[in-house]
Amino acid sequence: MIVSGTGALFCFTLFPLTLSLAAPSFTVDYKNNSFLKDGEYFRYVSGSIHYSRIPRLYWKDRLLKMYMAGLNAVQTYVPWNFHEPVPGLYDFSGDRDLEYFLQLCRDLGLLVILRPGPYICAEWDMGGLPAWLLKKKDIVLRSSDPDYLAAVDKWMAKLLPMMKRYLYQNGGPIITVQVENEYGSYFACDFDYLRHLVKLFRSHLGNDVVLFSTDGAGVCSSENDDDSVVKLRDTRTAAFEAQRHAEPRGPLVNSEFYTGWLDHWGEHHSVVPTEAVVKSLNEILELGANVNLYMFIGGTNFAYWNGANSPFAPQPTSYDYDAPLTEAGDLTQKYFAIRDVIKKYKKVPDGILPPSTPKFAYGAMKMKKLTTVSESLDILSISGPVKTLYPLTFIELNQHFGFVLYQTSLPVDCLNPTPLSSPLNGVHDRAYVSVDGVAVGVLERDRVISINITGKAGSRLDVLVENMGRVNYGKYINDFKGLVSNLTLGAETLRNWTVFSLSIDEVVKEGLLWGRVSLQDTGPAHSPAQPTFLSPPTFYGGTLEIPDHIPDLPQDTYIQFPNWSKGQVWINGVNVGRYWPSRGPQVTLFVPASLLSTKSPNNITLLELEVCPCTRGQCVVEFTHTPVINSTVTHIKPYTREKTLNTR
């Protein structure tokens, strides 16, 4: 089968199948270069939507807008780590209810292209692989490593039988199932692993299902020993001619036609012009090719789910992607332009389009200081302190996300500025450093590996390390977090650490921080060795009351952080995501109405990590109806990878 992607060398494998005579059926007709649905010619026009990035309350709204645009299918990933947070504990409830999502697709008349991994990339933490796999330090992910395969087999034994009842031939919406993802770009190049997956998928799903793979450029894809793999070196319509030369028969497929592109903190928001998108889409459809628009709606990286690229470049909370539907599901000019193109080739459903959801500006809300992280260790560290000669990683502490605090004492007097360094670049990913409760600087992976500090021998050194998201693409997805190598003070290696695994999400959800009284002044401190004014990591809280006598409230909104620097925000105990307006490009965070209430005050909790504006007279967050995800703040050289060579 032929498949293309916007901006990458893609190959698409259609594994052999056994045709079932029972209706309904979905098969491939190589003779006539097409798919057959119930024995009739079929061409899909699909769009990507990630249920894990959209609140369940809005799944139907987003899917209906996709259907009304003329799509007859959707494509979605299944993030393994979203459903199995710890080994053997599965969660398919609430916003993780994959079966309900598939039922909605079926009810709305949308077919499904399912991409269950086990690896998915998707700019998702660790490419969807669960961090607990790293308990075996030398594990080779995405390979025939026995420990990795055992975990994959167990996961797929849970997931795939659930999916079997939703296959098209069983009356469900799933027409094709992907095996792995972009394996051609991975260093392992383990064909035994791929064969194992095909056999595993067949054992759970049967022989009638259409299995496929989508591969990027790389040595592995060029040496793939499956005769049905086609290598593409371009993505414009001329590429299909080259593909036909490589494989004369089979339906043409562009499985990732990029409507936009991903963002990273510190770069400009990516924008792909509508004109370029519709021009290429028209050319693809004119050829009779199948196409999937990636993304049709991007959604949001709530909590800690964002991924990162290498060299380390984490993605922001918004996954808007400059897609036809915005992060909040709003209709855009690009949406209507794409719909007009699709109209030329197939009938678009009649009826009224669902409108963009209303937004409400609730205004400014005062915040007050609750407590610092260091003052709250008795409740934040549920498991208690761990004494260790050298630092432990997150995984060694059985913690996957969030923050870990490392404490030790200065072994010598540092009356003059002395470098505190991570000589092996072992801060993964960002460390907020204080001496005796006074903030003195920030260490940052790949960027700031040394700061100068002062202090007396015996002074307490606090290093709060933040996991900013695991690498999701390439050979460095085995991304350990925390202090993965030791720190030095001058020429001396620091030892005798006390390490606190922090359960911040659980503590915020229980409201345990609100009764704390801080004894520490968190006003900006200025160290002669550190040119930046900083505050120690501190929690702040406030309440938003929404009148219950105003019709149609609550509504969606956006929260912004005037004069705040960087941190995490929770609303009514739900982790909304990271804010970092001092770096950009994202300034506001999307707050769905499902998180808000008119019946009781809404609690907002911030963990501000760097600079608190409260000592300068302003201590507010603001709820607005207008998103700002394209601030021009730029600190970092833009990240590039082969996949970015798209229609822009």
Order of alpha helices (4+ residues) and beta strands (2+ residues): beta-beta-beta-beta-beta-beta-alpha-beta-alpha-alpha-beta-alpha-beta-alpha-beta-alpha-alpha-beta-alpha-beta-beta-beta-alpha-beta-beta-alpha-beta-beta-beta-beta-beta-beta-beta-beta-beta-beta-beta-beta-alpha-beta-beta-beta-beta-beta-beta-beta
